[in-house]
Amino acid sequence: MRSTVTGTAPGTTRGRALGALALLAATTLLAATTLLVGCSSAGTAGTEADGAGGDGPVKVGLVYSRSGPLAAYGKQYEEGFKAGLAYATHGTNKAGGHRIEVTEQDDAGDPAKAVAAAKTLIGKGYKILAGTTDSGVALQMAPLAAQNKVLYINGDAATDALTGINDYTFRSGRQSYQDILAVSAQLGDAKGKKVTVLAQNSAFGQANVAAVKDVLGRKGATVGSVLAPPSATDLTPFARQVKAGEPDLVFVAWAGATAPALWTALNQQGVLDAAKVVTGMAGTASYPVFGAGAAKVSFLAHYFPGAGGGNPVEKAMLDGITESGGTPDLFSPDGFTAAQMIVRAVESGSATDTAAMVDALEGWTFDGPKGRQQIRAEDHALLQPMFTARLKGSGADAEPELIDTVPMASVAPPVRKTAG
């Protein structure tokens, strides 16, 4: 580890690290705290690839949104991470004979705060960073990890730009391209169809536009977009613009507390009746947003409780979160999987040698809460199944129902070899 932490300070451009639709609530700013998680080795402990490290702790920095507009998702990630760490270590609070020491830092969705926190942790000798709820934050964290040769496991941030960005960056959640491939399955024959992407003008929104153009455009669809400023609160003009374009399919990629206003506008302006509307199924708090229009919307789903079919890993995650007083939700698997990856990196790689950690993760196939998953060696994309669903009922009674599971091979993004 270098004694000097490198990396330039980022700007304040904010991306959104969500599945297509998000309804979130900002929470009170919390001071960053340190959490000691005593976890044990899962199965047979691996050996130290570099023969160093002794029996000292493995320090992990969890940098994510504990406050700010994406705090609800940060909470889901953190709860999943704790359950995943307990599961992966069989409750012994150690990996490869080393105690796992986790320090939480709140980035509030601000790239500058995230990088400052990461630099402090790296300067203290941390070799593993995880978390990140916001795409704009993740795009600043990844170069910092490469410059300082630390393992970085991104959380909920969905921007495709992270895949293959460097040798040290991995992801524990899905990416936008996987969302769009799931959408493709709902559109059917795309040739000659007109598709409009309705999104915010953010890193997340732009990534979705690019992915839709790449996926559906290649299949013969004409793809356009309507982008709203993230700060916009009156969304009726954007709904009218979408309807005026007379699309065959509208793909909505939205993040933030304005989601209720958006769906109200789309319903009032007749967009939900004029075209097939597809969006991502966000957390349980978002279900009432659709109101009477819920039945008119088709959903792709990264995850919702029960989507994994009750496989043993999903059951362990659901039980672990619930027993700790949490609530399983959309991004619970991202935290759970991140913990699985960290334990794998230490047990089968090293507690101190980042290159050995990377080698241990590349090509790893394992069972996660969503089902069978694989870390693609060439670019560190996390191949995983996706789901299609519908909402039954309305308001507080709305509940998701699984329509289909899309195999991970069917939603694998194009290979982007790591840039080093």
Steps between C-alpha positions, in 0.01 A plus 500: 500500500633838409551743782339778296140471394460610139204614295364838412206653682175449307239752407150485633320352200249258642401178327238260623576144593160346471293263304277679259241633748585617850298638785720601784493707812787710622602422856660705776873539453679242708856516617724235348552217741724202527344156520700204615354189348644184651457249220651158446644301217249335274588140430871443465701815547726597215870562536682829472615538142784723609575322825465830684244668714527285812170473685420872494155626398391561143380861484205569271372851427127519429439835324132547414197727538395494863337838439395700197250420224609136466512422872215249479701293253816539704317352798389200295857444384643526852246257645572253222874537555474409868285195422738396222806527721339281766398248234831487313700455818260248659457738791861470617586860416823416321621432146819307437579523871466879500242707684299720263494861617248719317502879516191677368527844340209714380556660160147655490504435124775761452806390294727745686400358839540144374849557365607686814378211715667244274833685508490506880434127516768418244746715692426288808588181316161379380537266202128440433231760427135420437166673480394784271134569436545773239641459148671838504676404822606161363659658194730696732574211735611254232801702372605568859503126571718431195744780582548365851471128415214422736208266435179692428165321493229733378151462645175629351650737240372373165698701245647277229819709499626312807519169319856453379610839634810350668642182653409597856130580458223241534127529546263317734180615325364517149572762236272697269571282198356201684185700569461580133552141389214408732291774337580356158330179600178695565504696172513197274602570139661843517536555127318816392385582854534846652642512852525803730716501813366731769770574754680767697801670348746326733772235474239233567249641253757547225629146553150366449453697179832368367412143595155515337651638180763230500265211572174589329657720234706204382177302470343755267318732739514878473601630841450854627506654844332759720737615774385709794727695735541307829371810680176519300180472706237582238520195275183552296688663206726196473203261506337699221822491298513122531140456385546741209776276364250211464743225605419129498691455826599738777784397728506701822831527688434723799663571836396712793214636701325643192389151392140548625467822300641328192255210503209728577593710195540196275158368602325837475647571157393160367849363440421175685207437264668611178809274509656205674684645799784307661700598805710345770329373811647702783476441876182413687449864597447580132211262436223743605640764263328350197154516651226397257756495220695207645326244281596699189875477564732212415796450731849368470642412838854489632357339813209490740459266799406158369626559145780249556248222543591442863842353422713428813714813462199725455339342805816565702498864390131552576529332839822681590363845421164438666650353816719809534196727483546605136276472196614309188457710187627591154872542573538250782669249265763757396627531857469127565697414184768758581564324831520165324757646260713647777514171688590322176776755424658451842459124537597401147729794435670699771439727796767743379582441133242676281614323183430165665154625604426596139615160374276327753192687377551485125291222347344402832161331466285484811147491635360836606157611625379541140632158393812389314742788428842539341768768506617520139879491496545725197325810635365418848136524391278314746291261292169428672137423427245779465125486550179629343205575723170677547337675791177353631268730690548870550606747764614345828372160384721482189727195491744369237435178316774320308424447132828352379867452585738608224815279513833675559626394156208681335577830673881493482637839390764518225854425616716806573850389591640678801709807429770405754 
